Amino acid sequence: MQLGINLGYWGAGMDADNLAVAQEADRLGYAVCWAAEAYGSDAATVLSWVAAQTERIDVGSAIFQIPARQPAMTAMTAATLDSLSGGRFRLGLGVSGPQVSEGWYGVKFDKPLARTREYVEIIRKAMTRERLTYEGEHWTLPLPGGPGKPIKLTVHPQREHIPLYIAAIGPKNLEQTGEIADGALLIFPSADHLEDTAISYLRAGREKAGKSLEGFDVCPTLPLAVGDDKDVTTLADTFRPYTALYVGGMGSRKQNFYNQLARRMGYEQEAAEIQDKYLSGDKQGAAAAVPHDLIDKTTLLGSVDRIADRMKAYAEAGVTTLTLAPAGFTLDERIAALRAGTEALERAGLA
C-alpha cells in the first residue's frame, strides 16, 4: 500500500505551508499529492505550482469538477500537466454536487452517471490524439450543421495512458467507476465497512468490463492526527466540524451523498440529526451530534502504533493508496504528522 497527501483547497488558510508539505511528502517517498477545487482555487494551477517544485511525487486532481470544463478542455489540461511534470499527473474527476453545479457553473445536475461516462469516453478518445468525433446524449462533436470539423490534440503527454480516477460514493457511481476508470477516490472510508460500502460495487463494475480489481487503485482520503492513545477522544473532536459539514451541510437535504453514506454505515438516526441541525443553522449542535465512533472509524488517530494497526486494516480491506490529510495548526505539526504516517506504514509492514 502506498501513501498519498491531500492538500485540500488552496485558500483555506495554510497556503504558505502547503508547498513545504508537498515537498516533504516528496522527500519521504509519498506516491501522490492531490489538490481539490470547489468554488475558490482551481486544482490545475495548484498542481502546476507543486509539480514545478517537486521531483518524484505524482500530482493529482481530486477533483477536476466535470461541470466546470468541457471534456476536451480537461484532456488538454491533463496532457499539458503530464508533459510539464515529466509524466507525474493523475486525472481525478467528479460531478461535484447540485448546489455547485447549478449555482456556480450554471450546469444542470441531471443524469450524472451518463454525463460522467460520456465525459470519460471523450477524454479517452482525445488522448489517443486521433481526430475527435463523438455522438452522445450530452455531447456531440463536432456540432452538426456548422463550421466545426474533427480536430486532434496537438500536445504530446509524457505517457500514452494517464491514470484516470473518479470520485465516487453511491453504489451506482462506484460500479460505473470500476467499469470505466483506473481508480476510485473515496471519502469517509471505514475499513470495517469498506467491502459493503465501496469495494463490492467497484468489483462488480470491473467484472462488467471483463476485469478484476488487480491494478485498480482504491484511494481513500483520511484525516490524520497524531498523539497519545489516551487523547483519541480529544483528537477526534477536532474533526467534528469537518464531519458535520459533509454529513450535514454538503448538498441539499434530498441530495447529500455523504449523509447517505453515513446511513449505509449504520448511522441512520445520527445522520438525520446532524443534517437537521446543520441545515437549521445550528452548526455547533450538528458537530456535537457526530458520534465519536463515526469519526474514529473514518480518520487515523492516536499513536504511530495505533495508526499502523489501522493502516493494516485498510490494506486488508482492499485499499491500495491511502491518502492522508495531516492535521496541525503549524507547519511543524503537519510535517511531523507526515513523518508519522511514513513510520506507521513501515511498522505495519506495508512500505
N, C-alpha and C positions, 0 to 999 in steps of 0.2 A: 504493500500500500504506500502510495506517495502522499506528500503533503503539499497543500496549496495555501495561498494567503489571499484574503479578500480585503481590499482597501475600502470597500463601501462606496459612498458617494463623496466625490470631491466637493468641498464647500461645507462639510459637516463640522468644521472647527479644528481638524487635525491635519490640514493641508501641508503645513510646514514640515510635518513629521512623516507624511506618507511615503515620500521618496526614500527617506532613510530606512523606513520599514521594508520597502520593496528591495532596497539594496542589501539589507541584512539577510532577507529571505533568500536572495540570490546567492550570497556568500555561504549560507548554511545548506544550500542544496535543495531548497524547495522547488517543486516542479513547475508551478504556475502561479502567476499573480493576476487576480481578477479585479476588474473595476466595474462599478454599476452606474446606471443612469435612471433618472425618473423624470423630473421636470426642473432640473438645475444643471449640473455639469453633464456633459456628454462623455461617454466612455471612450470614444475613439481618440479624442485629444489627450486624455489622461494616459491611455495606453501608449501613445506615441512618445509622450514625455518620459514614461517609465522605461520603455524599450530602449530609448536613446542613451539611458544612463545605467543600464544593467548589461550583463554579459551572457548569462546562460539561461536564466529563468524564462519560461514562456509567459506571454501576456495574453489575457483572455477577456472577452466582453461578457459580463454577467449582470446584465444582458444588454445587447442592442435591442431596442424595442421595435417590434415589427410595424406598428402603425406610424413610427417616426420616419421610416425610409422606404422608398421603393426598393424592391428586391435587387434590381440591377445596381443601384447605388450601394447597397450592402456588399454585393460581390466586388465592386470597385474598392470599397474601403478595406475589405478583408484581403484582397490581393495586394493592395498598397502596404498595409501594415505587415503582412507576411514578408514582402520584399524588403521593407525598411528594417525589419527586426532580424533579418537573416534566417527566416523560417521558424519564427518563435510565436506565431499568432494562433490563437484558438478562437473560433467564432461561436459565441453563445447568443442564442435568440430567445425571445419570449413575447407573448402577446400583450404584456402589461395587464391593465385592468380597465373596466368600463369608464371609471372616472377620468383616468389619464388619457385613454384612447379618444374618448369623445370630448372631454373638456379641454384638453391641451392640444391634441392633434386634429380634432375635428373628423376623426375616422370612426365610423360606426362599429361598435363592438358586437359584431354578429358573425356567426359561423367561424369561431376562432380556429377550430381544428382544420377545416377545409382551407382557410386562409393560410395557416401555417404550412400545410402540405404543399400548396402551390408556391408559396414563398421559397421553401427549401428547394423545390424542383427547379425553379427559375435560377436560383443561386448556383445550384449544382451544374446546370446547363451552361450558365455564363462562365463558370470557372473552367470549363473544358476549352474555352477560347474558340468555340465554334460560333457561327453566326446565330444570333439569338432569335428564336421564334417560339411562341408559346400560345396555346389556346386553352383558357380555363374559365372558371366562373368569375374569378376576381381580377384576373389579368389576361389581356390579350396583347401579344407583341409580335409584329408591330400593330398599331391600331389600324383596323380595316378602313379602306376608302380614303386614306390620307397620304401625306408625303413620306411617312415613315418607312424605313427599309431595315431588313435584318442587318445588324452590325455586330462586331465581336469585340471582346475585351482586349485592349492593347497592352495592358500591364501583365508582365510575367511574374506570378507569385513564386516564391522560393521553392515551394513544394507543389507537386501535382495535386495533392489532396490535403486541404486544410481541415483539421478536425472540426466538426460541427456539433454543437451541443444545443439542447433545448431545455429551458426551464419549465418543469412540469410538476404538477401537484395532483390534479384529478386523475381518476382511473383511465378515462378515455385518452387524455393527453399523454399520460405515461405510456400507454400501449402504443400510441402513434409514434411517440418519441423513440421507443425501442425499435420500431419498424423503420424509421427514416433517418435517424440521427446516429452519430458516433458516440454520444454520451448524453447523460442527463444531469442537469443542475437541480439539486434538491435543497429544500429549506425546511427547518424544523424536523429533522430526521431523528427518530428514536431507534436505536439498534434493536430494541425489543419488538418494535412494530414494523420494521423496515420491510420485511418479507410481505406482510399483508397490505401495507400502505403504498409500496412502490415496486419492489423487486418482482413480484409475481406479475404485475402488469407489464413491466419492461420486458420480462422474459416472454410473455405472450406475444408482444409486438415483434421481438426478434424472431420467434418461431414463425410468425406470419410472413416474415421476409426470408424465411429459409435459413436463419442464422441462429447462433447461440449467444449467450452473454459473454463468451470469450472475446476479449479485445474491446468490449464495450465499457466505457468509462462511467462508473457510478460515482458522482461527485457532489456530495452534500456539503453545505457550509454550516459550521458550528462556532458559536462564540466560545472563547477560551478565557478563563480566569484562573490564575494560579494562586494557591495559598494553602494554609493549613487545613487538613481534613475536618478539623473541629469547626472551621469557619465556613463550611459549604453553604449553610443557610444564608449567611451574610453575603457570600459571593453570588448566590442565586438571586438574591434580592436586587442586585444591581441590574439584572436583566428583566425585571418586572415591567418597566415601561416599554421596553423593546417588544416583549412578547404580547403585552396588552395592545400595542399599536397594531401589530399584524393580525392577531386573533380578533380584536375588537373593532379596529378602525380602518383596516386596509380593504377598500372596496365598499360596496353597499351592503345593506342588510341581506339582500337576496343573493348577492354575488360577492362573497368573501371566501376565496379559495383556502385561506389559512384557517379560518373558522371551521370550514368543512373538514379540513384535515384533522384538527383537534378533536372534532366529534368522532371521526373514524378511529382515532386513537383511544376512544373511550371516555373523553371528557365532554359529554353531551351537555349536561346541565351547566358545567363550569363555562363552556364556550358561549352558551346563551347568555349567562350572567355578565361575562366580560364584555360581550358585544352590546348588550342593553345599556350598561353603564357608560361605555366609551361613547356610544352614539348619542347618549343624552347629555354629554359634556362632562361627565364625572370620570376623568382620566385617572385620577388617583384611586378612586374606588375600583376601576377596572384593573389597575395594576395590582391592587390588594387582593382581587378575586382570582388572580392567576395561581393555580396550585403549584406548590413548591415542586412536586413530583414532575409536573409537565416541564418546568424549567430545567430541572436536573437531568431529565432524560433527553433533552434536546440541546444541551450545552456540554462543554468539558470543564469541570470544576474541581478544584482541590489540589492535592499534591501531585507531583510528577508520577508517582506510582499509581495513584487513583486514575489519573488521566491515561496512563499506559494500559490499565485494565479496560478502560472504556474504548480505547483505540482497538484493542484486540476484539472486543465485541462488535465494533463496526466492521472490521475486516472480515470477521466470521459471517457477518450478515450480508456481505457482498460489496462493501464499499471498496473502490479501487484508488480514488483520490480524495483525501479528507482535507477540505479547505477550512482553514482556521481564520477566525476574526478575533484577533487578540485584544482583550480589554486592557485599558490602562489610561490613567489621566496624564501621564507624561510619556515622552519618547522612551526613556529608560525602562519604564514599566512594560511598554509594548514590545520592546526588544527582548526583555527578559522573558516575556511570555512566548515569543517566537523560539527562543533557545530552549525553553522548557518543552515546547512541542517536539522539537528535534530529539531531545533527550528521552521524552516519553516514547517516541516511535522506536528508538533504539532499545529501550528497556522492554518494550513489548515484543521485540524480535521481528519487527516488520520493516526495518530500514534496509 
